[in-house]
Amino acid sequence: MRFYIANQTSDLTLSIAFNNGFVSGYNSFLTRSPSSCYIETLIKTVFWQLTFEGLQEIYRQTKIGNAIGRYASEDLVLKKSQRELCLLHETAQERYLNLVAEQLQLLKEIPLKYIASYIGVTPQALSRIRKRIS
């Protein structure tokens, strides 16, 4: 799945959830307000949904649910922070190579325009990167 902001010229992919991944408009979820972002499935996906109220009930009723919720929240914050640092400190080629190393099989199933958006380049720039490293 990809989490993105729609733009008139080109969408901006904020995150991609891979196998057994988790995607959320977390700030929208917490504030219970509409999100300016969209979620799109890119391959066959099992999608689970949880409401804010449902999550609060899980937190109230179970210790394990409370712990899982905390771990999931921490994981979202950590991944967001890591992504921001990658965008600031790595070249587009490094970001692409890291993605290839981590998710090679799924990259074969995702259209390159979304991969380009995710690593912060145009599809043409991604094509040049791919040509340079092949």
C-alpha positions in Angstrom: 0.0 0.0 0.0 1.1 3.5 -0.5 0.2 6.5 1.6 0.3 9.7 -0.5 -0.7 13.3 -1.0 -2.6 14.0 -4.2 -1.1 16.8 -6.3 -2.2 18.3 -9.6 1.2 17.7 -11.2 2.3 14.5 -9.5 1.4 12.7 -6.3 3.8 12.7 -3.4 4.3 9.2 -1.9 4.9 9.6 1.8 5.3 5.9 2.7 4.9 2.5 1.3 3.8 -0.5 3.5 5.4 -3.7 2.4 4.6 -7.3 3.4 3.0 -7.4 6.8 3.4 -3.6 7.0 1.2 -1.0 8.7 0.1 2.2 7.2 -1.9 4.9 8.9 -2.9 8.5 8.7 -1.9 8.5 12.4 -2.3 12.2 13.1 -5.7 12.1 11.5 -6.5 9.0 13.5 -5.5 10.5 16.8 -7.3 13.8 16.2 -10.3 12.1 14.5 -10.2 14.6 11.7 -10.2 14.1 7.9 -6.8 13.3 6.4 -5.3 15.2 3.5 -3.6 11.9 2.5 -4.9 8.8 0.7 -4.1 5.1 0.9 -3.9 3.1 -2.2 -3.3 -0.7 -2.5 -0.7 -1.5 -5.2 -0.9 -5.3 -5.1 -3.4 -7.8 -3.7 -3.8 -6.7 -0.1 -5.6 -7.8 3.1 -6.7 -4.6 4.7 -7.7 -4.4 8.4 -9.3 -1.3 9.8 -9.6 -0.2 13.4 -11.6 2.8 14.6 -10.2 5.2 17.3 -13.0 4.1 19.7 -12.3 0.4 19.0 -8.6 0.9 19.8 -9.5 2.8 23.0 -11.7 -0.1 24.1 -8.8 -2.6 23.4 -6.5 -0.4 25.5 -9.0 -0.3 28.4 -9.7 -4.1 28.3 -6.4 -5.7 27.7 -2.8 -5.3 28.8 -1.5 -7.0 25.6 -3.6 -4.7 23.4 -2.2 -1.7 25.2 1.4 -3.0 24.7 0.8 -3.8 21.0 -0.7 -0.3 20.5 2.3 1.3 22.1 4.8 -0.8 20.0 2.8 0.0 16.8 2.9 3.7 17.7 6.6 3.7 18.4 7.2 1.8 15.2 5.3 4.4 13.2 7.3 7.2 14.8 10.6 5.4 14.3 9.9 4.7 10.6 8.8 8.2 10.0 12.0 9.6 11.6 14.2 7.2 9.7 12.6 8.1 6.4 13.0 11.8 7.1 16.7 11.3 7.9 17.2 9.2 4.7 15.6 12.0 2.6 18.0 14.5 4.2 21.2 12.5 4.3 21.2 10.0 1.5 21.3 10.5 -2.3 18.4 9.3 -4.4 20.7 6.4 -5.6 21.4 5.4 -2.0 17.7 5.5 -1.2 16.9 3.3 -4.2 19.7 0.8 -3.5 18.5 0.5 0.1 15.0 -0.1 -1.1 16.2 -2.8 -3.5 18.2 -4.5 -0.7 15.2 -4.5 1.6 12.3 -5.1 -0.7 13.5 -6.5 -4.1 10.6 -8.9 -4.8 7.9 -6.3 -4.0 9.7 -3.6 -6.1 9.1 -5.9 -9.1 5.3 -5.5 -8.5 5.1 -1.8 -7.8 5.0 0.7 -10.7 8.2 2.6 -11.0 6.4 6.0 -10.8 5.5 5.2 -7.2 9.0 4.1 -6.4 10.4 7.3 -7.9 7.9 9.4 -5.8 8.8 7.5 -2.7 12.5 8.1 -3.0 11.9 11.7 -4.0 12.8 11.8 -7.7 11.0 12.0 -11.0 10.4 8.8 -13.0 13.0 10.0 -15.5 15.6 10.4 -12.7 14.9 7.0 -11.4 15.3 5.6 -14.9 18.8 7.2 -15.0 19.7 5.8 -11.6 18.6 2.3 -12.7 20.6 2.6 -15.9 23.7 3.8 -14.0 23.7 0.9 -11.5 22.8 -1.9 -13.9 
